[in-house]
Amino acid sequence: MKRYKVKIKLIYETTIDHSQTSMKKAKEDVNKVLTDYLKDRKVNILNLFTTPPQIIYRVEKYAQKQ
């Protein structure tokens, strides 16, 4: 039996409309909201997105120790 390491990356995309005096402040506001949302471990992240994630994966063979 061979052992493989699988690396999975999920990419979620959504749009959030937000009004602010500058793009930098808008990014900071959205980042704070998402960070606070993700800190609550009881919350389901899928509720934030309307489309399923894009899944990227890579399979690597483990180096065998001798």
Secondary structure in CASP SS format (residue, H / E / C, confidence):
PFRMAT SS
TARGET T0000
AUTHOR 0000-0000-0000
METHOD secondary structure of the structure
MODEL  1
M C 1.00
K C 1.00
R C 1.00
Y E 1.00
K E 1.00
V E 1.00
K E 1.00
I E 1.00
K E 1.00
L E 1.00
I E 1.00
Y C 1.00
E C 1.00
T C 1.00
T C 1.00
I C 1.00
D C 1.00
H C 1.00
S C 1.00
Q C 1.00
T C 1.00
S C 1.00
M H 1.00
K H 1.00
K H 1.00
A H 1.00
K H 1.00
E H 1.00
D H 1.00
V H 1.00
N H 1.00
K H 1.00
V H 1.00
L H 1.00
T H 1.00
D H 1.00
Y H 1.00
L H 1.00
K H 1.00
D C 1.00
R C 1.00
K C 1.00
V C 1.00
N C 1.00
I H 1.00
L H 1.00
N H 1.00
L H 1.00
F C 1.00
T C 1.00
T C 1.00
P C 1.00
P C 1.00
Q E 1.00
I E 1.00
I E 1.00
Y E 1.00
R E 1.00
V E 1.00
E E 1.00
K E 1.00
Y C 1.00
A C 1.00
Q C 1.00
K C 1.00
Q C 1.00
END
